[in-house]
Amino acid sequence: MLRNYSLRHHNTFGLDVLCNYACKVHDAGRLEVLFRDGYFGGERWLVLGGGSNVLFLEDYYDGLVLLIENKGITLSQDLGDEVVVSIAAGEEWTGFVQQMVKAGLGGVENLTLIPGKVGAAPMQNIGAYGVELKDVFHSLQAFDTQTGEIVEFLPEDCEFGYRNSVFKTLYRNRFIILGIDLRLKKNPVVKLDYGSIRQELTSMQADNPGIEEVSMAIEKIRRSKLPDPQHIGNAGSFFKNPIVHPAMFDLLKSEFPDMPGYHSDDGNTKLAAGWLIEKAGWKGFRKGDAGVYDKQALVLVNYGKATGADIWELALEIQYSVKTMFGITLEPEVNIIR
Ligand SMILES: Cc1cc2nc3c(=O)[nH]c(=O)nc-3n(C[C@H](O)[C@H](O)[C@H](O)COP(=O)(O)OP(=O)(O)OC[C@H]3O[C@@H](n4cnc5c(N)ncnc54)[C@H](O)[C@@H]3O)c2cc1C
């Protein structure tokens, strides 16, 4: 158990937050011991993977932080056209994707370069470039902090939605994900119909692209648009893209004809939160060391010495101004730790 441990290198906003206790978790056995010792009963606790989707509002977290570090990637089943790959929660997502692309196994190449660890991927059903985790999800294993048992979750148990799952709603702060199983394709079919993938592949002169080229193209696009947390603190998209009724979209469109809208699976319209924030005049804004990234208004950044409270204050100002201008409430995608 580590006392008064700094989480500076465990959150991509780079905030120097101290926690009361931290504990590295290399296997389920560690969680069983913590359970027997009563840590999940009264103590405040929090799980961290790579800390790329959290914002701490205070400089001190008075509780136990579990740092998930179990490792292992194995091919666990051959289903003919597909294989099931089992990945420990503490593996880096990006490293796992690279390994699958190299092995010629398809399904996760569009999720190239998403920071963080594998265990957090089901939490918000990570997604990018037209693919979400749920598209390849097979099952997961999680430690139940109420019973001390390990439970298996199948796709229908996870209630995956847009940046959402049962682990963010009904089971918030109950399960600790230990590993996930994904179904990957031996003969992948590439998905190119999103954003500027085709354009990037053309400029790479990849006429007949496979998963390796798609992964490379997406890596290039992402590097050109998003700040690298190693250099500028951030947690990717700060807000979710709002989803509105088509009638509401028509109304907005009559006032803002250039407003983009995309068909959402539930028949509604998904708006681009970045566009709303940019239109409200925030792109490139900076107050002290808290700011709005100048290449993508959806990303809030820490230029160095901003506190979590500074970034949150900016987020609330943006929320207020978007609400005033468009009547739309932006909801944070980032997990706010109070
Ligand atoms: C530059 C940048 C780009 C990004 N791009 C994308 C993107 O394209 N698409 C996308 O979906 N996300 C994106 N993100 C957000 C982030 O990378 C993902 O949400 C990622 O899955 C978070 O992983 P993590 O290990 O860092 O999670 P953390 O930030 O450590 O945790 C996130 C949440 O999950 C919980 N959690 C973490 N691990 C576990 C576990 N094992 N069991 C139970 N709960 C757990 C935490 O308590 C917290 O509530 C981006 C972030 C950055 C910084």
The ligand as an SDF file (V2000), in Angstrom:
LIG
                    3D

 53 58  0  0  0  0  0  0  0  0999 V2000
   -5.8480   12.3660  -26.5800 C   0  0  0  0  0  0  0  0  0  0  0  0
   -7.0350   11.5190  -26.1930 C   0  0  0  0  0  0  0  0  0  0  0  0
   -7.8450   10.9790  -27.1710 C   0  0  0  0  0  0  0  0  0  0  0  0
   -8.9410   10.1790  -26.8340 C   0  0  0  0  0  0  0  0  0  0  0  0
   -9.7120    9.6600  -27.8310 N   0  0  0  0  0  0  0  0  0  0  0  0
  -10.7740    8.8750  -27.5260 C   0  0  0  0  0  0  0  0  0  0  0  0
  -11.5780    8.3060  -28.5590 C   0  0  0  0  0  0  0  0  0  0  0  0
  -11.3140    8.4810  -29.7600 O   0  0  0  0  0  0  0  0  0  0  0  0
  -12.6280    7.5330  -28.2070 N   0  0  0  0  0  0  0  0  0  0  0  0
  -12.9430    7.2850  -26.8980 C   0  0  0  0  0  0  0  0  0  0  0  0
  -13.9160    6.5580  -26.6400 O   0  0  0  0  0  0  0  0  0  0  0  0
  -12.1870    7.8120  -25.8900 N   0  0  0  0  0  0  0  0  0  0  0  0
  -11.1250    8.5850  -26.1750 C   0  0  0  0  0  0  0  0  0  0  0  0
  -10.3680    9.1290  -25.1670 N   0  0  0  0  0  0  0  0  0  0  0  0
  -10.7460    8.8770  -23.7670 C   0  0  0  0  0  0  0  0  0  0  0  0
   -9.9880    7.6990  -23.1030 C   0  0  0  0  0  0  0  0  0  0  0  0
   -8.7940    7.4260  -23.7670 O   0  0  0  0  0  0  0  0  0  0  0  0
  -10.8200    6.4240  -23.0460 C   0  0  0  0  0  0  0  0  0  0  0  0
  -12.0270    6.6600  -22.3630 O   0  0  0  0  0  0  0  0  0  0  0  0
  -10.0740    5.2780  -22.3530 C   0  0  0  0  0  0  0  0  0  0  0  0
  -10.8090    4.0790  -22.4580 O   0  0  0  0  0  0  0  0  0  0  0  0
   -9.7960    5.5710  -20.8800 C   0  0  0  0  0  0  0  0  0  0  0  0
   -8.8950    4.5840  -20.4080 O   0  0  0  0  0  0  0  0  0  0  0  0
   -8.0900    4.8050  -19.0690 P   0  0  0  0  0  0  0  0  0  0  0  0
   -7.4420    3.5090  -18.7340 O   0  0  0  0  0  0  0  0  0  0  0  0
   -7.2000    5.9680  -19.1830 O   0  0  0  0  0  0  0  0  0  0  0  0
   -9.2870    5.0800  -18.0630 O   0  0  0  0  0  0  0  0  0  0  0  0
   -9.2550    5.9950  -16.7470 P   0  0  0  0  0  0  0  0  0  0  0  0
   -9.2440    7.4230  -17.1340 O   0  0  0  0  0  0  0  0  0  0  0  0
   -8.2100    5.5210  -15.8110 O   0  0  0  0  0  0  0  0  0  0  0  0
  -10.6930    5.6330  -16.1360 O   0  0  0  0  0  0  0  0  0  0  0  0
  -11.8550    6.0330  -16.8100 C   0  0  0  0  0  0  0  0  0  0  0  0
  -13.0660    5.5320  -15.9910 C   0  0  0  0  0  0  0  0  0  0  0  0
  -13.0910    4.1110  -15.9880 O   0  0  0  0  0  0  0  0  0  0  0  0
  -12.9470    3.5930  -14.6650 C   0  0  0  0  0  0  0  0  0  0  0  0
  -12.0590    2.4150  -14.8010 N   0  0  0  0  0  0  0  0  0  0  0  0
  -10.8210    2.3960  -15.3390 C   0  0  0  0  0  0  0  0  0  0  0  0
  -10.3440    1.1330  -15.3530 N   0  0  0  0  0  0  0  0  0  0  0  0
  -11.2990    0.3540  -14.7930 C   0  0  0  0  0  0  0  0  0  0  0  0
  -11.4080   -1.0340  -14.4980 C   0  0  0  0  0  0  0  0  0  0  0  0
  -10.4310   -1.9050  -14.7900 N   0  0  0  0  0  0  0  0  0  0  0  0
  -12.5570   -1.4920  -13.8980 N   0  0  0  0  0  0  0  0  0  0  0  0
  -13.5630   -0.6360  -13.5790 C   0  0  0  0  0  0  0  0  0  0  0  0
  -13.5130    0.6880  -13.8320 N   0  0  0  0  0  0  0  0  0  0  0  0
  -12.4040    1.1770  -14.4310 C   0  0  0  0  0  0  0  0  0  0  0  0
  -12.3550    4.7300  -13.8480 C   0  0  0  0  0  0  0  0  0  0  0  0
  -12.7150    4.6180  -12.4740 O   0  0  0  0  0  0  0  0  0  0  0  0
  -12.9820    5.9440  -14.5140 C   0  0  0  0  0  0  0  0  0  0  0  0
  -14.3050    6.1350  -14.0450 O   0  0  0  0  0  0  0  0  0  0  0  0
   -9.2500    9.9280  -25.4680 C   0  0  0  0  0  0  0  0  0  0  0  0
   -8.4160   10.4820  -24.4810 C   0  0  0  0  0  0  0  0  0  0  0  0
   -7.3160   11.2590  -24.8270 C   0  0  0  0  0  0  0  0  0  0  0  0
   -6.4290   11.8090  -23.7590 C   0  0  0  0  0  0  0  0  0  0  0  0
  1  2  1  0
  2  3  1  0
  2 52  2  0
  3  4  2  0
  4  5  1  0
  4 50  1  0
  5  6  2  0
  6  7  1  0
  6 13  1  0
  7  8  2  0
  7  9  1  0
  9 10  1  0
 10 11  2  0
 10 12  1  0
 12 13  2  0
 13 14  1  0
 14 15  1  0
 14 50  1  0
 15 16  1  0
 16 17  1  0
 16 18  1  0
 18 19  1  0
 18 20  1  0
 20 21  1  0
 20 22  1  0
 22 23  1  0
 23 24  1  0
 24 25  2  0
 24 26  1  0
 24 27  1  0
 27 28  1  0
 28 29  2  0
 28 30  1  0
 28 31  1  0
 31 32  1  0
 32 33  1  0
 33 34  1  0
 33 48  1  0
 34 35  1  0
 35 36  1  0
 35 46  1  0
 36 37  1  0
 36 45  1  0
 37 38  2  0
 38 39  1  0
 39 40  1  0
 39 45  2  0
 40 41  1  0
 40 42  2  0
 42 43  1  0
 43 44  2  0
 44 45  1  0
 46 47  1  0
 46 48  1  0
 48 49  1  0
 50 51  2  0
 51 52  1  0
 52 53  1  0
M  END
$$$$
